[in-house]
Amino acid sequence: MLIVTVKENESIDKALKRFKKKFERTGVLRELRRRSAFTKPSIARRSEVTRAIYRRQMQEKEIN
């Protein structure tokens, strides 16, 4: 359960922004989307490998 206390003289917009940031960090929405459709384990592994390759290429690009 997320609790965001509105501070004195704080606008609702700022409090809402803090709530959204907290909600994003929990990963609830990401987990819900992930669970909405079944992915075969082989496809999950394949996507994991392609993500790892992409990350490695980005790190190599950053170093050079």
Secondary structure, 3 states (H helix, E strand, C coil): CCCCCCCCCCCHHHHHHHHHHHHHHHCHHHHHHHHHCCCCHHHHHHHHHHHHHHHHHHHHHHHC
